[in-house]
């Protein structure tokens, strides 16, 4: 009865604390464990329980303290039988009632000693763990020079071997087996409908789109972390999902390597344990250790295996997350904005490492990013997603130079648009720019807009190419105007400017002066060297829109 009374009093506190301990675990960590092939029982014992342990311990201590001081429930259910049901609070009560204050004080001191002893033990345990980590870091610091030397020697040997074998080609190697991802899925969410169909091969495919376009949802459906309502996902001939055949493989059976935005490294595991988590159980511990050491050297992080994720920088964590995803030998790599949390220097450094890895990777790669330059450097092919639909797909050159529709041009960074109508087979009227443009491409029947990228707006008066210099010399020696000599050349006036580290953005109005800083037609981007030459010229300046670079856009 005493145990029942104590349990009834302390259980709600224990339950709430334990529930909070499990809820605070990052869902990405559990999702990552599933993609690395872990079963639900393994996830519970190796991820959830260790991470919730501090909360469970705190809950246990609070419950014990609550039960230790319980008086009313114990007295009502068990009474006060000396030696059987008499607890310390009851003994204190009866001692005080009987006037035995010395005995009551002694019991109070015993209770305080028990409570303080438990708290001191827990604090000592926590500090000893932190001290162990600090001692390990100090040892690693003393040996860092040796490890760096080993890393440099290893890198030299690896690079020498690559040179010897003539493996410096940037071409993607011919795969030994067919590599292909086929996706055709639909999923209805509140206020959002995903409906995409595409296929890709070994060449990395970049997914571009605005926030909330459905890019991450596509990756989650492929990885099995979300389930489409209908459709089909096939990877290298293996059906991962088919609503018609009622096939839906769990994440652990899909062989997907996922690199999450926050990297999702398990904080309670060392770097070596993180990498080994997704490795095959068929290889020996010695082979695992050797492979982990090779992978750490490959990403320039030798001797980091014994550290914990919290001891690494953001760039180091990103490299470890990439190594872990690769170690599971996935058939597809799903990279969800892997560089979003890094500064410019680290982003550039990590991007080079990723590009080198992807060139040799024998599998499908999907890469999500909001950085257009990053997408252009990493991914030869692009898929543009908008409001749950794939609105454009093709090579990066095609997508950026001939986007085809207004939204794709906008998502790929074009800033200059005007409503447009065709007036002949080779001429269109840009309504918002109030000008007639010569075009050389066939004009689509459903033409709605014309666009030109800001860096493609030319200023013939400062262009340094030989043909334009010759044209200027010819114009200056004759009565023919520059506007008559070159097509799509117009007078323009400056409305305002904005400045970055290397470029100036000019806001320009065609054919007449601007009334204010918001009264402009086009944005033009020029290097600061060009700006130094341009800013001293009298108005109006001459602006040219190259016929080859004009984008004719549908809705």
KAVEN-V804042 format. One record per residue. N is the residue number from 0. PHI is phi in whole degrees, -180 to 180 (none if undefined). PSI is psi in radians with two decimals (* if undefined). Layout:
# KAVEN-V804042
n:N phi:PHI psi:PSI
n:N phi:PHI psi:PSI
This chain:
# KAVEN-V804042
n:0 phi:none psi:-0.64
n:1 phi:-63 psi:-0.76
n:2 phi:-64 psi:-0.73
n:3 phi:-62 psi:-0.76
n:4 phi:-63 psi:-0.78
n:5 phi:-65 psi:-0.69
n:6 phi:-66 psi:-0.77
n:7 phi:-62 psi:-0.59
n:8 phi:-78 psi:-0.62
n:9 phi:-96 psi:-0.36
n:10 phi:-59 psi:-0.81
n:11 phi:-57 psi:-0.68
n:12 phi:-67 psi:-0.73
n:13 phi:-65 psi:-0.74
n:14 phi:-63 psi:-0.84
n:15 phi:-63 psi:-0.74
n:16 phi:-67 psi:-0.76
n:17 phi:-65 psi:-0.71
n:18 phi:-62 psi:-0.76
n:19 phi:-64 psi:-0.63
n:20 phi:-64 psi:-0.68
n:21 phi:-77 psi:-0.60
n:22 phi:-70 psi:-0.46
n:23 phi:-76 psi:-0.12
n:24 phi:-71 psi:2.26
n:25 phi:-61 psi:2.13
n:26 phi:-58 psi:-0.48
n:27 phi:-64 psi:-0.54
n:28 phi:-66 psi:-0.71
n:29 phi:-70 psi:-0.70
n:30 phi:-64 psi:-0.71
n:31 phi:-63 psi:-0.75
n:32 phi:-60 psi:-0.68
n:33 phi:-65 psi:-0.74
n:34 phi:-69 psi:-0.37
n:35 phi:-86 psi:0.10
n:36 phi:95 psi:0.20
n:37 phi:-81 psi:2.46
n:38 phi:-78 psi:2.91
n:39 phi:-64 psi:-0.64
n:40 phi:-68 psi:-0.68
n:41 phi:-67 psi:-0.68
n:42 phi:-61 psi:-0.72
n:43 phi:-65 psi:-0.85
n:44 phi:-77 psi:-0.57
n:45 phi:-102 psi:-0.33
n:46 phi:-117 psi:-1.04
n:47 phi:-67 psi:-0.88
n:48 phi:-65 psi:-0.82
n:49 phi:-62 psi:-0.66
n:50 phi:-73 psi:-0.49
n:51 phi:-88 psi:-0.09
n:52 phi:-57 psi:-0.79
n:53 phi:-59 psi:-0.69
n:54 phi:-68 psi:-0.69
n:55 phi:-65 psi:-0.69
n:56 phi:-65 psi:-0.75
n:57 phi:-63 psi:-0.73
n:58 phi:-63 psi:-0.69
n:59 phi:-64 psi:-0.77
n:60 phi:-65 psi:-0.76
n:61 phi:-63 psi:-0.72
n:62 phi:-66 psi:-0.70
n:63 phi:-63 psi:-0.78
n:64 phi:-63 psi:-0.68
n:65 phi:-65 psi:-0.76
n:66 phi:-70 psi:-0.60
n:67 phi:-63 psi:-0.61
n:68 phi:-96 psi:0.13
n:69 phi:-70 psi:2.34
n:70 phi:-125 psi:-0.94
n:71 phi:-66 psi:-0.88
n:72 phi:-63 psi:-0.71
n:73 phi:-64 psi:-0.75
n:74 phi:-66 psi:-0.67
n:75 phi:-72 psi:-0.74
n:76 phi:-87 psi:-0.64
n:77 phi:-112 psi:-0.24
n:78 phi:72 psi:-2.76
n:79 phi:-135 psi:1.54
n:80 phi:-107 psi:1.91
n:81 phi:-53 psi:2.30
n:82 phi:85 psi:-0.16
n:83 phi:-124 psi:-1.04
n:84 phi:-117 psi:0.06
n:85 phi:-80 psi:1.97
n:86 phi:-92 psi:3.00
n:87 phi:-61 psi:-0.79
n:88 phi:-60 psi:-0.68
n:89 phi:-67 psi:-0.72
n:90 phi:-62 psi:-0.69
n:91 phi:-64 psi:-0.74
n:92 phi:-61 psi:-0.87
n:93 phi:-71 psi:-0.55
n:94 phi:-66 psi:-0.73
n:95 phi:-67 psi:-0.68
n:96 phi:-64 psi:-0.62
n:97 phi:-85 psi:0.03
n:98 phi:85 psi:0.05
n:99 phi:-86 psi:1.28
n:100 phi:-69 psi:-0.54
n:101 phi:-64 psi:-0.74
n:102 phi:-67 psi:-0.71
n:103 phi:-62 psi:-0.74
n:104 phi:-65 psi:-0.69
n:105 phi:-62 psi:-0.73
n:106 phi:-65 psi:-0.68
n:107 phi:-62 psi:-0.76
n:108 phi:-62 psi:-0.68
n:109 phi:-62 psi:-0.78
n:110 phi:-62 psi:-0.79
n:111 phi:-62 psi:-0.71
n:112 phi:-63 psi:-0.74
n:113 phi:-61 psi:-0.83
n:114 phi:-64 psi:-0.85
n:115 phi:-65 psi:-0.60
n:116 phi:-64 psi:-0.73
n:117 phi:-65 psi:-0.80
n:118 phi:-62 psi:-0.76
n:119 phi:-64 psi:-0.71
n:120 phi:-62 psi:-0.78
n:121 phi:-63 psi:-0.78
n:122 phi:-62 psi:-0.73
n:123 phi:-63 psi:-0.70
n:124 phi:-64 psi:-0.74
n:125 phi:-66 psi:-0.81
n:126 phi:-67 psi:-0.59
n:127 phi:-66 psi:-0.63
n:128 phi:-66 psi:-0.76
n:129 phi:-65 psi:-0.67
n:130 phi:-65 psi:-0.68
n:131 phi:-60 psi:-0.73
n:132 phi:-66 psi:-0.72
n:133 phi:-64 psi:-0.71
n:134 phi:-63 psi:-0.71
n:135 phi:-64 psi:-0.73
n:136 phi:-62 psi:-0.67
n:137 phi:-66 psi:-0.73
n:138 phi:-63 psi:-0.72
n:139 phi:-66 psi:-0.60
n:140 phi:-66 psi:-0.71
n:141 phi:-64 psi:-0.59
n:142 phi:-96 psi:0.15
n:143 phi:-64 psi:-0.65
n:144 phi:-64 psi:-0.69
n:145 phi:-64 psi:-0.78
n:146 phi:-65 psi:-0.66
n:147 phi:-64 psi:-0.72
n:148 phi:-63 psi:-0.77
n:149 phi:-60 psi:-0.75
n:150 phi:-61 psi:-0.74
n:151 phi:-66 psi:-0.73
n:152 phi:-62 psi:-0.75
n:153 phi:-63 psi:-0.76
n:154 phi:-63 psi:-0.68
n:155 phi:-64 psi:-0.76
n:156 phi:-64 psi:-0.71
n:157 phi:-64 psi:-0.79
n:158 phi:-67 psi:-0.64
n:159 phi:-64 psi:-0.70
n:160 phi:-65 psi:-0.68
n:161 phi:-65 psi:-0.73
n:162 phi:-66 psi:-0.73
n:163 phi:-62 psi:-0.64
n:164 phi:-92 psi:0.10
n:165 phi:55 psi:0.88
n:166 phi:-107 psi:0.51
n:167 phi:-92 psi:0.12
n:168 phi:-66 psi:2.47
n:169 phi:-92 psi:0.02
n:170 phi:-71 psi:2.57
n:171 phi:-76 psi:2.26
n:172 phi:-67 psi:2.69
n:173 phi:-72 psi:2.13
n:174 phi:-70 psi:2.62
n:175 phi:-74 psi:-0.49
n:176 phi:-132 psi:2.86
n:177 phi:-65 psi:2.22
n:178 phi:-113 psi:2.05
n:179 phi:-158 psi:2.41
n:180 phi:-118 psi:2.21
n:181 phi:-118 psi:2.14
n:182 phi:-126 psi:2.23
n:183 phi:-149 psi:1.59
n:184 phi:-133 psi:2.76
n:185 phi:-137 psi:2.47
n:186 phi:-151 psi:2.23
n:187 phi:-99 psi:2.17
n:188 phi:-121 psi:2.84
n:189 phi:-57 psi:2.00
n:190 phi:77 psi:0.19
n:191 phi:-153 psi:2.40
n:192 phi:-129 psi:2.06
n:193 phi:-93 psi:2.20
n:194 phi:-147 psi:1.60
n:195 phi:-128 psi:2.59
n:196 phi:-144 psi:2.17
n:197 phi:-162 psi:2.88
n:198 phi:-141 psi:2.66
n:199 phi:-150 psi:2.96
n:200 phi:-125 psi:-2.55
n:201 phi:-69 psi:-0.43
n:202 phi:-71 psi:2.20
n:203 phi:-54 psi:2.36
n:204 phi:-112 psi:2.14
n:205 phi:-93 psi:2.38
n:206 phi:-105 psi:2.02
n:207 phi:-110 psi:2.57
n:208 phi:168 psi:2.85
n:209 phi:-72 psi:3.00
n:210 phi:-63 psi:2.34
n:211 phi:81 psi:0.22
n:212 phi:-77 psi:-0.37
n:213 phi:113 psi:0.16
n:214 phi:-64 psi:-0.89
n:215 phi:-66 psi:-0.57
n:216 phi:-65 psi:-0.64
n:217 phi:-61 psi:-0.82
n:218 phi:-63 psi:-0.71
n:219 phi:-67 psi:-0.63
n:220 phi:-67 psi:-0.71
n:221 phi:-65 psi:-0.71
n:222 phi:-77 psi:-0.17
n:223 phi:85 psi:0.20
n:224 phi:-83 psi:-0.38
n:225 phi:-131 psi:2.65
n:226 phi:-112 psi:2.14
n:227 phi:-65 psi:2.77
n:228 phi:-75 psi:-0.66
n:229 phi:-157 psi:2.83
n:230 phi:125 psi:-2.72
n:231 phi:-154 psi:2.42
n:232 phi:-133 psi:2.10
n:233 phi:-127 psi:2.23
n:234 phi:-121 psi:2.03
n:235 phi:52 psi:0.72
n:236 phi:83 psi:-0.13
n:237 phi:-97 psi:2.19
n:238 phi:-79 psi:1.99
n:239 phi:-89 psi:-0.62
n:240 phi:-150 psi:2.35
n:241 phi:-152 psi:1.90
n:242 phi:-68 psi:-0.50
n:243 phi:-75 psi:-0.65
n:244 phi:-93 psi:0.02
n:245 phi:57 psi:0.80
n:246 phi:-107 psi:2.24
n:247 phi:-152 psi:1.54
n:248 phi:-68 psi:2.46
n:249 phi:-68 psi:2.83
n:250 phi:-56 psi:-0.66
n:251 phi:-66 psi:-0.31
n:252 phi:-104 psi:0.13
n:253 phi:-98 psi:-0.17
n:254 phi:55 psi:0.89
n:255 phi:-109 psi:2.21
n:256 phi:-96 psi:2.04
n:257 phi:-113 psi:2.23
n:258 phi:-108 psi:1.83
n:259 phi:-78 psi:2.82
n:260 phi:-60 psi:-0.67
n:261 phi:-98 psi:0.22
n:262 phi:72 psi:-0.49
n:263 phi:53 psi:0.76
n:264 phi:-77 psi:2.43
n:265 phi:-73 psi:2.00
n:266 phi:-69 psi:-0.41
n:267 phi:-91 psi:-0.07
n:268 phi:-107 psi:2.59
n:269 phi:-70 psi:2.99
n:270 phi:-61 psi:-0.77
n:271 phi:-62 psi:-0.71
n:272 phi:-69 psi:-0.62
n:273 phi:-61 psi:-0.82
n:274 phi:-67 psi:-0.70
n:275 phi:-72 psi:-0.29
n:276 phi:-57 psi:-0.69
n:277 phi:-98 psi:0.05
n:278 phi:-77 psi:2.73
n:279 phi:-62 psi:2.47
n:280 phi:-79 psi:-0.11
n:281 phi:-82 psi:-0.28
n:282 phi:-95 psi:2.67
n:283 phi:-74 psi:2.87
n:284 phi:-63 psi:-0.62
n:285 phi:-64 psi:-0.76
n:286 phi:-65 psi:-0.68
n:287 phi:-61 psi:-0.81
n:288 phi:-62 psi:-0.74
n:289 phi:-64 psi:-0.73
n:290 phi:-67 psi:-0.70
n:291 phi:-62 psi:-0.76
n:292 phi:-63 psi:-0.71
n:293 phi:-63 psi:-0.76
n:294 phi:-66 psi:-0.69
n:295 phi:-66 psi:-0.67
n:296 phi:-66 psi:-0.66
n:297 phi:-63 psi:-0.52
n:298 phi:-104 psi:0.34
n:299 phi:62 psi:0.66
n:300 phi:-130 psi:0.95
n:301 phi:-67 psi:2.63
n:302 phi:64 psi:0.42
n:303 phi:-101 psi:0.00
n:304 phi:-61 psi:-0.51
n:305 phi:-90 psi:-0.04
n:306 phi:-84 psi:2.90
n:307 phi:-105 psi:2.72
n:308 phi:-53 psi:-0.64
n:309 phi:-65 psi:-0.29
n:310 phi:-90 psi:-0.01
n:311 phi:-107 psi:2.73
n:312 phi:-78 psi:3.00
n:313 phi:-61 psi:-0.73
n:314 phi:-65 psi:-0.69
n:315 phi:-66 psi:-0.71
n:316 phi:-62 psi:-0.69
n:317 phi:-63 psi:-0.72
n:318 phi:-66 psi:-0.70
n:319 phi:-65 psi:-0.72
n:320 phi:-61 psi:-0.68
n:321 phi:-67 psi:-0.75
n:322 phi:-62 psi:-0.74
n:323 phi:-63 psi:-0.77
n:324 phi:-63 psi:-0.67
n:325 phi:-71 psi:-0.59
n:326 phi:-64 psi:-0.43
n:327 phi:-80 psi:0.02
n:328 phi:52 psi:1.02
n:329 phi:-77 psi:2.73
n:330 phi:-85 psi:-0.21
n:331 phi:-149 psi:2.45
n:332 phi:-109 psi:2.19
n:333 phi:-114 psi:1.92
n:334 phi:-112 psi:1.92
n:335 phi:-102 psi:1.64
n:336 phi:46 psi:1.04
n:337 phi:-68 psi:-0.31
n:338 phi:-108 psi:0.14
n:339 phi:-64 psi:-0.48
n:340 phi:-96 psi:0.11
n:341 phi:-103 psi:2.68
n:342 phi:-77 psi:3.06
n:343 phi:-60 psi:-0.77
n:344 phi:-65 psi:-0.85
n:345 phi:-65 psi:-0.65
n:346 phi:-60 psi:-0.78
n:347 phi:-64 psi:-0.73
n:348 phi:-66 psi:-0.79
n:349 phi:-69 psi:-0.57
n:350 phi:-64 psi:-0.71
n:351 phi:-63 psi:-0.74
n:352 phi:-61 psi:-0.76
n:353 phi:-65 psi:-0.76
n:354 phi:-61 psi:-0.76
n:355 phi:-63 psi:-0.66
n:356 phi:-68 psi:-0.76
n:357 phi:-67 psi:-0.50
n:358 phi:-61 psi:-0.63
n:359 phi:-95 psi:-0.14
n:360 phi:-74 psi:2.19
n:361 phi:-94 psi:1.29
n:362 phi:-176 psi:3.13
n:363 phi:-83 psi:2.51
n:364 phi:-131 psi:2.21
n:365 phi:-116 psi:2.27
n:366 phi:-129 psi:2.00
n:367 phi:-96 psi:2.32
n:368 phi:-158 psi:2.69
n:369 phi:-100 psi:-0.14
n:370 phi:-88 psi:1.96
n:371 phi:-66 psi:-0.74
n:372 phi:-65 psi:-0.67
n:373 phi:-63 psi:-0.80
n:374 phi:-61 psi:-0.70
n:375 phi:-67 psi:-0.65
n:376 phi:-76 psi:-0.65
n:377 phi:-88 psi:-0.63
n:378 phi:-116 psi:2.03
n:379 phi:-66 psi:-0.53
n:380 phi:-118 psi:2.62
n:381 phi:-132 psi:2.59
n:382 phi:-127 psi:2.13
n:383 phi:-99 psi:2.18
n:384 phi:-116 psi:2.33
n:385 phi:-144 psi:2.17
n:386 phi:51 psi:0.78
n:387 phi:82 psi:0.09
n:388 phi:-128 psi:2.56
n:389 phi:-84 psi:1.97
n:390 phi:-101 psi:-0.18
n:391 phi:-163 psi:2.51
n:392 phi:-150 psi:2.57
n:393 phi:158 psi:-2.96
n:394 phi:-69 psi:2.76
n:395 phi:-63 psi:-0.59
n:396 phi:-64 psi:-0.77
n:397 phi:-64 psi:-0.78
n:398 phi:-63 psi:-0.72
n:399 phi:-81 psi:-0.61
n:400 phi:-90 psi:-0.58
n:401 phi:-134 psi:1.22
n:402 phi:-65 psi:-0.51
n:403 phi:90 psi:-0.65
n:404 phi:-136 psi:2.80
n:405 phi:-59 psi:-0.80
n:406 phi:-67 psi:-0.68
n:407 phi:-63 psi:-0.76
n:408 phi:-61 psi:-0.70
n:409 phi:-66 psi:-0.77
n:410 phi:-70 psi:-0.39
n:411 phi:-96 psi:0.29
n:412 phi:98 psi:0.07
n:413 phi:-71 psi:2.37
n:414 phi:-114 psi:-0.23
n:415 phi:-111 psi:1.99
n:416 phi:-134 psi:2.62
n:417 phi:-146 psi:2.51
n:418 phi:-62 psi:2.53
n:419 phi:-142 psi:2.60
n:420 phi:-136 psi:2.57
n:421 phi:-82 psi:2.39
n:422 phi:-117 psi:-0.21
n:423 phi:-163 psi:-3.08
n:424 phi:-69 psi:-0.34
n:425 phi:-127 psi:0.14
n:426 phi:-135 psi:2.49
n:427 phi:-131 psi:2.74
n:428 phi:-106 psi:2.13
n:429 phi:-87 psi:1.78
n:430 phi:-63 psi:-0.82
n:431 phi:-74 psi:-0.39
n:432 phi:-94 psi:-0.18
n:433 phi:57 psi:0.90
n:434 phi:-152 psi:2.83
n:435 phi:-104 psi:2.29
n:436 phi:-116 psi:2.38
n:437 phi:-84 psi:2.37
n:438 phi:-130 psi:2.68
n:439 phi:-113 psi:-0.30
n:440 phi:-83 psi:2.67
n:441 phi:-59 psi:2.37
n:442 phi:-84 psi:2.13
n:443 phi:-66 psi:2.59
n:444 phi:-64 psi:-0.57
n:445 phi:-99 psi:0.59
n:446 phi:-56 psi:2.28
n:447 phi:-126 psi:-0.60
n:448 phi:-139 psi:2.77
n:449 phi:-122 psi:2.51
n:450 phi:-139 psi:2.69
n:451 phi:-146 psi:2.32
n:452 phi:-75 psi:2.59
n:453 phi:-62 psi:-0.63
n:454 phi:-78 psi:-0.14
n:455 phi:-98 psi:-0.01
n:456 phi:-76 psi:2.20
n:457 phi:-105 psi:2.67
n:458 phi:-123 psi:1.67
n:459 phi:-55 psi:-0.48
n:460 phi:-70 psi:-0.35
n:461 phi:-120 psi:0.01
n:462 phi:-67 psi:2.40
n:463 phi:-102 psi:0.15
n:464 phi:-76 psi:2.64
n:465 phi:-62 psi:-0.80
n:466 phi:-57 psi:-0.72
n:467 phi:-71 psi:-0.66
n:468 phi:-59 psi:-0.72
n:469 phi:-65 psi:-0.70
n:470 phi:-63 psi:-0.75
n:471 phi:-63 psi:-0.72
n:472 phi:-63 psi:-0.69
n:473 phi:-66 psi:-0.76
n:474 phi:-64 psi:-0.74
n:475 phi:-66 psi:-0.42
n:476 phi:-97 psi:0.18
n:477 phi:-141 psi:3.13
n:478 phi:-95 psi:0.05
n:479 phi:-79 psi:2.37
n:480 phi:-80 psi:2.72
n:481 phi:-62 psi:-0.57
n:482 phi:-66 psi:-0.58
n:483 phi:-76 psi:-0.50
n:484 phi:-77 psi:-0.65
n:485 phi:-120 psi:2.37
n:486 phi:-71 psi:2.73
n:487 phi:57 psi:0.67
n:488 phi:-111 psi:2.25
n:489 phi:-136 psi:2.66
n:490 phi:-73 psi:2.53
n:491 phi:-144 psi:2.72
n:492 phi:-125 psi:2.59
n:493 phi:-86 psi:2.25
n:494 phi:-93 psi:-0.81
n:495 phi:-166 psi:3.05
n:496 phi:-137 psi:2.77
n:497 phi:-138 psi:2.68
n:498 phi:-126 psi:2.41
n:499 phi:-118 psi:-2.99
n:500 phi:-61 psi:-0.71
n:501 phi:-119 psi:-0.25
n:502 phi:-129 psi:2.83
n:503 phi:-119 psi:2.35
n:504 phi:-102 psi:2.14
n:505 phi:-107 psi:2.30
n:506 phi:-104 psi:2.02
n:507 phi:-122 psi:2.55
n:508 phi:-117 psi:2.34
n:509 phi:-87 psi:2.53
n:510 phi:72 psi:-0.29
n:511 phi:-157 psi:2.73
n:512 phi:-64 psi:2.65
n:513 phi:-79 psi:2.53
n:514 phi:-85 psi:-0.51
n:515 phi:-158 psi:-3.13
n:516 phi:-68 psi:-0.32
n:517 phi:-96 psi:-0.03
n:518 phi:-96 psi:1.47
n:519 phi:-146 psi:2.81
n:520 phi:-106 psi:-0.72
n:521 phi:-132 psi:2.67
n:522 phi:-108 psi:2.38
n:523 phi:-128 psi:2.37
n:524 phi:-109 psi:2.21
n:525 phi:-133 psi:2.66
n:526 phi:-70 psi:2.73
n:527 phi:-64 psi:-0.49
n:528 phi:-64 psi:-0.74
n:529 phi:-67 psi:-0.65
n:530 phi:-63 psi:-0.64
n:531 phi:-62 psi:-0.59
n:532 phi:-80 psi:-0.61
n:533 phi:-77 psi:-0.66
n:534 phi:-66 psi:-0.36
n:535 phi:-89 psi:-0.13
n:536 phi:-77 psi:2.55
n:537 phi:-74 psi:2.67
n:538 phi:-82 psi:2.64
n:539 phi:-80 psi:2.54
n:540 phi:-79 psi:2.86
n:541 phi:-101 psi:2.22
n:542 phi:-119 psi:2.34
n:543 phi:-124 psi:2.38
n:544 phi:-110 psi:1.97
n:545 phi:-66 psi:2.30
n:546 phi:-62 psi:-0.56
n:547 phi:-71 psi:-0.49
n:548 phi:-98 psi:0.02
n:549 phi:-71 psi:2.31
n:550 phi:-103 psi:2.09
n:551 phi:-95 psi:2.05
n:552 phi:-119 psi:2.44
n:553 phi:-94 psi:3.01
n:554 phi:-68 psi:*
